[in-house]
Structure formats: structure tokens, C-alpha cells
Amino acid sequence: MKRIEITEAAAKVVRQLKDQHGELIFHQSGGCCDGSAPMIFEKEDMYLNESDVLLGTVEGVNFYMNIDQFEYWKHTHLTIDITEGRGASFSLEIPLGLRFIVHSRLLNPQEQTFFNNK
């Protein structure tokens, strides 16, 4: 059972970025403005610590969320997508005129039970 997935359009962009930059990492910090959007960085450019929760892997890239942000999202299933537009972040897709976004839905009862028992 997965807590996070990715659309094919977003996966295509991730593959392109992996070809350009090598190993990557997704992070959603929960800060103001663009910090609440999923961002993708070169793996060595992102410092993780005990305040980051691994939600899963999409297109071979680990997706982390700050634990404070996770408290708001822990009852949801997330789907990473891509849209046209420029954000104000350092995320690698920005120069392409694109930005990652997240769609969410509440976990169904079976998912809720599964993730609560992990």
C-alpha cells in the first residue's frame, strides 16, 4: 500500500531531471509560500535530519516531508503532479517553466488502518 504516487506527466519530468542531475530527492518542508509545495533537489544538496519523514518513493526518488507538515497531511494519500508555471523556489523543474504540485485525498479506512499500524 502506498501513501504517495506520481502522475505519468510528473514522472516524465522526474526522469528528465534524473538524466540531467543524477540522484534526486523530493522534499516538502511546509514553510511559507513555495515551501509547502513538493520540491526536487540533487540528493547531495538536501540535508535531512530526524525532523523529516520518508513517505515513500516515486519514480525511484525518495519523498520526504517535514514532520510538522506531515502532522497536517498524515491522513491523506498524495499524488505528485506537474503544472506549467514558475515557482519561486530552487526546485530543479523551475527552469523548465514547470512546477510540481500535490493532489491529496483522505485515506480510505483500509489505508488508514494500514498506516496507523506501521
Secondary structure, DSSP 4 states (H G I P E B T S, - for coil): --SEEE-HHHHHHHHHHHHHHSSEEEEE---SGGGGS-EEEEGGG----TTEEEEEEETTEEEEEEHHHHHHHTTEEEEEEEEES--SS--TTGGGTEEEEEEEEEPPHHHHHHHHT-
